[in-house]
Amino acid sequence: MKTIFELIVDEMLRQGDSIENVIATTHSVEDLKGTDELELPQSFTIWTTKRVYFPSTCESQYNVESVPRNPCEEQCGVMY
């Protein structure tokens, strides 16, 4: 099982982002690195120059997702 920090880094890599681009976070990067397998803090928000990262759960499965900081720059696939 991965740690919260590993899930964050995985999502950043999928998005072409990196931990070096972090501008602000609700928990320090050091706190998130020190968190064992899905231990607290499970609630966080991380802002990078490109994206906003946050935790999500579905059917007790913990994951990290992200959205663009400027939604107009990324096609979302939602049709109106």
N, C-alpha and C positions, 0 to 999 in steps of 0.2 A: 504494500500500500504506500502511495506517495505522500509526501508531506505537503502542507499548504504551499510552501515556497516552491516546491517542485512543480505543482500544478500551475502556479502563477507563471513560472519561467516557461513551461510548456505552452501556455496560451500566448505568451509574448513571442515565442519563437514562431508559432503558427501565424501570428499577425505581422511578422517582420519587425518586431519591437524588441527592446532589451531593457534590463534593469537599470542600465546607465541613463536611460531617458526618463526616469522617475522624477517628477516635479514635486509631487506632494502625496502623502499617504496618511491614513487614519492611524496606522501603526508604523513604527519604524521598520525599515527593511531588516535590521538586525533582529527585531522581535519576531518578524515573520520567518526569518531564517532559523531562529532558535526553536520554532514551534515543531513539536514532534508530529507524528502521523495524525492529522486532522484533529489536533488538540486546539484549544482556544489560543489565539483569537480566531474564531471562525467568521466573524463579521469584520469586513475591511473594505476600503475603497482605495485604489491606487490610480493616480493620474500621471500619465506620461505625456510627452509632447504630442503624441498621436492618438492615444486611446485612454479609456477609463476601464479599469479592471475591478471585478467584484465577484463574490462567491455566489454560487447557485446550488440548489439541491433539487433533485427529482427522484422520487421513490427511494429516499434515503441515500441516494448516490450524490456525493459531494463533488463539485466541479468549480472551475473558475472560468468566467466568461468575460467578454469585453465588448464595448461599443466605441465607435469613433468619437473623438472629442468634438468634431465638427461633422454632424451627420450628413450635411450637404455634400461632403467630399466622397461619400461612399454610397454606391447603389445598394438599396436595401431589399429589393425583390418584392416589396409590398405594392400591390396594385390598388389604386383608388378608383 
